[in-house]
Amino acid sequence: MFTPEKMHQINVMVFETEVDEVAKAIVRLGIIHLVQLDDKQPWVEQLGTFNAGMMSDKLDKLGQRVTALMKDLGLRELPLEERDSKLLEVSVSDLDEMEREMASLESRVQDIVRRRKEFEVHLERMQGIFNEVSPLAEVGLPHQSTPYTFLEIRYGQVKSENLEYIREKIAPLAAVVLPLAQRDDAEVILLIGLKTDRLKLKKILREATFEEIEMPAEKGEDGESSLVIDGLEEKIAGIKGNIDKLTEELRKIREQSASAITDYHRSIRVAMLLVKVKNYLKKTKKTFIFSGWVPSNNKREVEREILRAARGRAIIEITPPEQITGVDDGRIKVPVMLKHPGFFRPFEMLVSSYGLPEYTFIDPTCFVAISFLLMFGMMFGDVGHGAVLVWIGWMLGFRKSRRDSTEGPVLVGKLAFYCGLSSIVFGFLYGSVFGLEDLFHGIWMKPMHNVIYFFKVAIYFGIVLISTGILLNVINAVRARNFKATFFDQAGLVSAVIYWCGIGAVSIFLSNRPIPVKLIIFGIGIPVLLLFLKEPLTALVGRRKVRFEKGLLTYFMETVIEVMEIVTGYLGNTVSFIRVAAFALAHVGLFIAVFSLVDMVKGGVSGAIYSTLILILGNAVIIALEGMVVTIQAIRLEYYEFFGKFFMGGGVAYKPIGLGGMPGRKERKETR
């Protein structure tokens, strides 16, 4: 809980004949974090690699095709589950059969999608024409010389037998031909299209022996205008009908083939997992070798399953990281798996966003959970607002329908839920419900009535959190056997003594009492002197000669600057926590502004309605705006003032290769 999950390295050698079954076992387990063998080692350079080139390319192409097919049919990608372990037995011939079946389906779907796209483009253009022409229904038909943005309009007559020819030729274009009247053996028509198709339309009309008629400048007949609008609407309705028919065809194909397509997709993903595993293998003459990391609690399970898959024909070596050369000096990275009860998962998300701790370092998630909730509650203390956050958090993070959705929003919902509970607790301490402070007496105090005291509380809270960061840094340095960092780091023991004694001296001074000389000499003076003696003391402990690589004077000046950085840095870190009190007061100040607006409008006409609206909108704005600002400030204090004392990123995330929902993985997810 306070350190990452313990890991063991596993090295395996299996015969070539058993490698397929062992790879399947690795995927089934979903526990092994595979790593590439160090190519810099002479013995590794001599080894070959698993050749999965053709198979990998084939799977990539198949995966792209089936993904595109799912997109065309509106099918959602589903996560791999335990039942998909049967897909590990899919052979190359199965993939070939799958490819053949998919090719036929692809052809049908792509043809329908292509045709629907063409109709959609056609519809968009016809809608544009309709939008341009429809206002003309009130003023009559347009004159040819009227300057329209993108329309090509032709009014004239054509022989009746040629009308069908024109309709046939313009069908692929965004154009419509409307017969307006009949004169002997000729039809008077109006043709409307796009200027971009002007040359094509001109050619079609010329071939149909079209005779242009000059439109009258005066208003046209209402019948002609209505014919234009009706004709366009009929054309648009026909295109929409074609789109609907094609959409229905796709729906039927989806209903008939959804199960098969999703199975194809899952089979390809499982096959790609196997190829991914085999890419970690190194080949000798008759065997394959691979290496990885497993949680210590699962090492025997992994060993047992690999031996079973290899029919006992495997050599397995399991080693704790403490016995591996290169782990201590950081050349070999042990993967980090943070393991916490469910309550801490949202705060683990906050830690991971900053970075992962090294394997041997303290996991700060528990400290972040406590301090973050305290800061949020202090800055956002209100029973009513906390209840709103609890409701939002419950809807996002705890409802059954949400628990199976994407993990990110669920964790955010849980974080909001816990922050809401903290706000409710501090709301009772402050005596505030939706900004109303007269409903009951607060258990602790009202921030606006005790401003100076509240600032002191925020400062001392910051001192405790900074001190916790120093202690975590010292523990990390001791675990890493780093004497220099333990004592002389900016967050080491010597700096800590200066900080704590400085806090004590300031507290005594502010209480109008004389600062003890012993405190200044032994609590501040001697630790500062030790910082100047850092290099000689480190050399003495390390049993080496004292080295001032840049000269004694430069060393002295660097130490002076370092002491100044320690003093100003800790002072700035501590003062930063004033913002906890400041934002709590700002939260109250926003309520005062809302209630002032209410007082201004409640006496007028409909004052009760306006007052209610202002109260509702004001509280909504405060919850949204202040809630976001308070969250950002709490995260900032965690990252800069707390993490800055001890947190060293660079940890490698534990990422086992396997199917989702496997027993081992599910168990670990629940404990996390």
N, C-alpha and C positions, 0 to 999 in steps of 0.2 A: 504493500500500500504506500509506503514512503520511499520505495526504490522500485525501479523497473523489474519486471518478471525475470527471475533467474534463467539463464540460457546455458545450453551445452552445445559444443560443436560436435557434429557427426560427420565422419568420413567413411565412405562405403566403396568397396570394390566388388563388382559382380561380373560374371561371365557374360559374353556377348549374347548367348542364347537366352539369358534370363532378363535382359535389360528392358524389354517391352513390358513384362509383367511388373517389374520393379517401378518403372515409370508410372504405370497405372496405379500402383499402390501409393505412390507419392501423391498423386492427384486425389485419390480417394481419401487419404488421411487429411490433406489440407493443413498440415502442421509444419512442414519443413520449409524454412527460409533458405533457399538455395543460393550459393555464391559461386562466382567463377574462381577456379583455382588460380593462384598467383602465377601469371605467365613469366614473371621475373625470376622465378626459381628455375635453376638449370634442369632439374628433372622434369618440370612441367613443360619446358620448351620442346622436349623430345616427344611429347604426346600428341596424338592426332585429335581431331574433333569429330563430333557426330555430324554426318552429312545429311541435312534435312532440307537442302535447297529446293529441289523440285516439289517435294511435298508441301513445304512452307509456302512456296509461290502459288501452288494450286489451291491451298486452303485460303490464302489471302484473296485470291480472285473469286473463289466461291463465296467467301464471306461478304465481299463487296456486292456481289450479285444478289445474294439473298437479303442483304440489308436494304438494297435499293427496292427489291420486290416488296418487302415489308412496309417501306415508306410509301410506295404507290398504293398499297392496299390499306394503309392506316393501321397496321398492326404494331403493337407495342413490344419492345424488347423486354423479356422476363429474366429475372436473375436465375442463375443455375441453382439447383436444389439437390438434395440427397438422392432423389429418385433418378437423377441424370447420370448416376454412376454406371448404369447399364449401357450408356452411350460410349463408354470407354472401350467397348468391344466392337465398335464400328470399324470395318475394314476398308481397305482401299477400293475394293470392288463395290462396297456399299456406297462410298463417296461417288464412284462413277455412275452407279444407278441413280443416285440422288441428283447428280448433275444432268442426266438425261431427262428425268421427270421434271426438273425445274426449268429446263430449256423450253419445253412445250408451254408451260405455264407463263414463263417470262414473255414469250412471243405474244400470247393472247393479251396479257395485261398491258404490255408496252404499246401494243396497237390501240387498245382502248384509251389508254392515257394520252397517247399522241393525238388521237382524234378528238378527245375531249378538250385537250389544250387548244387545238385549232378552232374548235367551236367557241371556246372561251375568249380567244383573241378576236374572233369574228363578232361575238356578242359585245365585247368592249367597244369595238369600232362602231357597231350599229347603235349602241347606246349613245355614243358621242354624236352620231348623226341625228338621232331622235332629240337629244337635248338641244341641238342647234336649231332644228326645224320646228319643234313643237310650239315655240312662241309665235310662229307664223300663222297658226290656226286662227288667230284673232284678226290678222291684217291681210290675209290672202296669200296667194302664191308669190314667190320672190321673182324679181327681175334678174336676168342672167348676169347683169353687171354688178349686182349687189356684192360688196366685198365681205365675204364670209371668211372665217379664220381658216377653215380646212375643208370646205365642201365644194364639190364639183356638181353643178346642177345643169341638166339639159332638158329642154321642153320642146317637143316637136311631134312629128307623126312618122309612122312606119307601117308597112304593109302588115296585115293581120297575120299572115303565115310566118313572118319574121319575128313576131313578138316572142314566141317560144324560144327561138334561137338566142335572142338577147338574154332571156331569163337563164338559159342553160350556161351561157358564157360568163355571166356575172356572178353565178352562184358561189364560186370560191372567193369572190371579192367582198369587201364590206360595202355593198351597194344594194340599192333596191330600185326596181322599175315598176311604176304604177300606171295602169291604163286609166285615163280620165274620161275619154269619150270615144265614140265610134263615128267615123265619117266614111260612108260608102264601104270600100274594101280596106280602109286604113284605120289604125288605132292612134289616137292622140295620147302620148305617154309623157310622164315626168320621170327622169332618171336622176337619182341622187347618190353620189358616191364621195370618195375622198380625193382630195387634190393629188395625193401621192399616187393614185391609180389613174390619173387623168389620161395618160397616153394609152393605157390599156382600154379604158372606156371609149376613147375616141376611135380606136381601131375597131372595136366591136360594133359601134354604131355605124361606122363607115361600111363595114361588111354587110350590115343589115339594111343598107340604103336608107338611113335615117335622114329625115328632112327637118331642119331646125325651124321653129316658129318663134317669132319675137313675142316675148311676154308683154302684155299690156302694162303700162306704168300704174294704171289705177288699180284699186283693190280687186282681187280676184273673187270668183264666186265661192260662197261658203261651202258648197258641195265639193268643189275641188280641194279646198284646204282640208276638209274632213277626210277626203279620200287619202290624202298624203299621210296624215297622222294615223289613220286606220291601217294603211298599208305598212307603215313602219312598225306599228305595234304588232301586226300579224307576223311580220318577218322576225321580230325579236322573240315573240312567243314561240315561233317554230324552232329558233336556235336554242332557246331554253329547254324546250321539249327534248331536243336531241341530246343536250347535256344531261338532262335528268335520266334519259334512257341509258346512256353510257355509265352514269354513276350507279344506276341500279344493277347494270351488268357487273360492275366492279364489286358491288355489295354481295351479289350472289357468289362470285368467285371467292370473295373473302370468307363467306360462311362455309363454303364447300372445302376450301383449302387451308384455312387458318391453322388448323391443328398440324397438318403436314409441313407447312412452311415454318412454323415455330420450332417443330422438331428438327427440321433441316438446320435451322439457325443454331439451335442448342448443340446438335451433333458437331457442327463445324467448330463452335467455340470449345467444346471438350477436346476435339482433335487438335486444336491449336494449343491448348494447355499441355497436351502430351508432347508436342513439338517443342514447346517452350522449356519443358523439363529436360528434354534430350539435348537442347542447346547448351546446357550446363555440363554435359558429360565430356570427359577426356578419355581418349581411347589408347590402350596399349595394344599388343598384338592380338590377345584373345579376351581381354577384359575391358570394362569401362569403370572409370573412377569419378565420383562426385563428392561434393562437400556442402555442408549447410549448417544451420542452427535450428535447434528445437527447444521449446520450454522444458525446463528440468523435470517438471511433473509428467511430461509426456515422452520422455526419452525411452523408457522401456517399451511403451506401446509402439513407438516408431521402430525400434529394433526388432520387435516381434513380428510386425507386419512386413518389414523388408525381408526378413529371413523366410517368412512364409511364402512371399511372392517369388523369392529366388530359390525356393525348395531347399533351403539350407546352404546353398552354394554362394555364400557372400561373406566377406570379411568386413566387420563393422567396428569402428573405433569411436567411442564417445568420450569427449574430454571437456572438463570445466575450463572456462576462460582463464582462470588463474594460472593454469599450467601451460598456457599457449604463449610462446615467444612472439612478441609483437603487439599483444593486447595492451600491455602497460604503457608502451610508448606511443600508442595510437595508430600504428601501422595497420593493425587488423581491427576493424570496427565490429563490435558485437551489436546485433540488432536490438532495438529497444521496443519493448511491448509494455505499455502502461496498463496496469490492471487495478481497477477500482470497483467498489460497489456502484449500483446504478445511480445513486444520488450524485456521485461525483462526475458522471460522464459529461454533462454540459461544461463543467469547469476544465475537464481534460481537453475539451475542444479549444478553450481559451489558451491553455498552455501550448498545445500543438500548433496553434496559429503563430505563436512567437518562435517556436522551435522545439526540437526534442532534446532532452538532457542526454548527456553521455551515459553509457551503460552503468558506470560505477558511481554516478552522481545521484543526489537526492531528487526524488520526484516531488515537485512543489504543489501538485494538484490540490491536496487537502488544505494546505495553507492558503492557496488562492481562493478556494471555496468559502472558507470562513471569512477572510478579509474582504473579499469582493461583496459578499452579502451584507457585511457590517457597513461598509462604505455606501453601498447602494441604499440601504435602509436609512442611514443617517441623512443622506442627501434627498431622499424621496419619501420621507416618512409621512404617510397619510393612509388612514384605514380605507377610505373610499377608493382612492387611486390604486392602492395595493390590491383591493378586491377586483378591480377591473383587470389589472395585470394577471391576477390569479385565473380569472375566467378566460382571458386570451391564451394564457399558457396552457390551461387545461384543454382548450379546444385544439391547440396545435400539437401538444406533446403527449397527451394521456388518453384521448379518446381512442377506442379500439380501431376505428376506421383510419386513424392517423398513424398508429404504431407500426403498420406494415408499409408506410410510405417512405419517401426518401429520408435518410437519417438526419441530414442537416436541419431542415425545418422542424423536425421532432425535437432535436437537441435545443434549438433556439426556443421552442415552446416550453420545454422543461426549465430552461434558464429563466424565462419570463415568469414562470409559475413560482419558482423559488424566490426570485427577486420580489414578486408580489407579496409573498408571505413575510419577507423581511420588512417591506414597507408597512404592512399591517401591524407588525410588532412595534416598529418605531412610531407608527401612527398612534397606537395606544400609549406609548411612552410620552409622546408630545401632546396627546389630547386633540388630534385633528382628524376630521371626517369631511372630505371634499372641501377642505379649507376652513370649515366651521370649527372654531376652537372653544365654543361656549356650551357644547352639548354635554361634555363631561370633563373632569379634571385629568390632566395627563399624569401618568404614574411617575414620570421623571421630571420633565421641565418643558417649557415652551421656548424654542430657540430665540424668538424675537425679544423675549423678556430677559434672556440670560446670554447676551451676545458674547461678552468677554469670556464667561465661563465656557461657552460652547466652543470658542476658538481654542481655548486651552485643551479641551477634550480632544479636538481634532489633532492638535500638535502632539499630544501624548500618545494618541493612537498611532500617528506616524512614527514616533520614536520606537514604539513596540514593534511595528512592522519592519522598520529598517534594521532594528536589532535582530529580528528573526532572520532577515536576509544575511546579516553578518555571520550569525551562528551557522546557517546552512553552508555558507562559503567556507568556513573553518572546517566543518565536518567533511565537505567535499575534498578539501586540501589534505586532510588527515587520511581519508580513504585512498587518495592518490599518492600518499607518502611524499608530499611536496612540502618540505620544511619552510622554504622561502615564502610560498603562498600562504601557509598557515599563519605565520607571524607578520610578514612584511607586505602582504598584498594590500591594496587600498581598502579592502574589506577584511583584512586579517586581524589578528588579536591585538596587535599594537595600535592600529588605527581605531579599533573598537574601544580600547581603553581611553584613548584621547577623546573619542566621541562621547562616551558615557560620562567621563569626568567633566567634559565641557558642558554637557547638559546639566550635570549636578551644580557646576559653578554658576551657570546662568540662572538656574532655579533659586539658588541661595541669594544671588544678587537681586533678583526681582522681589524677593521677600524682605528686602531691606536689612539683610544680615551680612556681616563681613565674610568674604570667601576665605576659608582656611588656607594658610600658606602651604601646609602639607599636601592639600589636594592639588594645588598648582604645581608643586615640585614633583611629587610622586605620581600624580595622575596625568599630568600633561607634559611637564619638563622632561622627565626620564624617558617616557615613551617616544618623545620627539628625538631625544638623543639616540635612542635605539634605532630609529629610522636612519640617522646619519651613520650608524655603525652596521647597517644592513649587510654590506659586502664583506667586511671582516668576519662578522658572526656566521654568515652563510658559508664562507670559506672554511671557517673553523669546524663547523658541523660536517661539511663535506670533505674534510681532510685534504684540502688543496691550498695552494698559495693564493694570497690576496691579489686580485687583478683589477686595476683601475684602467680599463682599456682605452678610455678617452682622456685620461689624465685625472689627477686628484682634484684640481680646481673645477673641471667640468662635472665630475661626480658630485662635488659639494653643491654646485649650482642646480644640478638636476634634482638633488634631494630637497633643496629649499623650495623649488617649484612643486615638487611632489607633496611636501607638507602643506603648501598653500592650496593645492588642489584638494587635498583631503579635507581641510577646514572649510573651504568655500563649497565643496561638493556636498558634504554632509549638512552644512547650513542650508543650502538650496533644497536638498532632498527633504529636510524636515519642514521647512517653511512651505513647501509645495502642498502639504496636507492641510494647510489653511483652506484650500479650495473645497474640502469636504464640508466645512462649516459655511463657507461662502455660498455654495450651491444650495445648501439647506435653507439659508436665509433667502436666497433668490427664489426658491420654491414658494416660500411664504409670501414674498413680495409680489409674485405673479397673482396669488390669490387676492391680495389687497387691491391690485389693479382691477381684477374682475369684479370684486364687490363694489369698488368705486363706480364702475360703469353701471352696475345694477342700481345703485343709489341715484344715479343721474336720470335714469329712465323710468323708474318705478312709479313716479308721481304723475306722469303724463297719461294721455289717452292710450289705452291698450298697454299700460305699463306692466301689468302682470305677465302678459305674453312676451313682451320684449325682455323683461327680467329673466324669465325662464329660459328663453333662447340664449341670452348672454351667458347664463350660468352653465347651460349644457355645452355650448360651443367653447366657452372659456376653459372648462374642465377638460374637454377633449383636446384642446390645443396644449394645455399644460401637460397632460399625460403623454401626448405624442412628442412634443418638443423637449420638455424637461426630461422625460424618460430617456430619450435618445442622448441628450447632452450628459446626463448623469452616468449613463452606461459608458460613454466615451471617456469621461473623466476617471471613472473607476478603473477602466482598462489601462488608461495612461499611467495612473499611479502604480498599478501592478507591474507594468512593463518597465517603466523608467526608474521608479524609486525603489521597488522591491526586487525585481529580477536583475536590475543593474548591479546589485551587490554580489550575486552568486551565480546567476544562470549563465552557463556556457553551452550554447547550442552545438550543433554538429553531430547529434545522435542520428543513427540510421534507423528508419522505421522498420519494424518487423512485418514483412509481407510474404506470408507463405503462399505457395502455389497450390490451389485446390478448388474444389467445388464449394459453392456457398451452401450453408445449411447443414454441413456435415456435423456429426455429433461433437467432435472435439472442438470445432470452431464455434458451434452454437453455445457450448458450455462456456467458452472463454468470453464470448460476447455478453452473455448474461452476467458473468462475474464482473465484467468491466462496467 
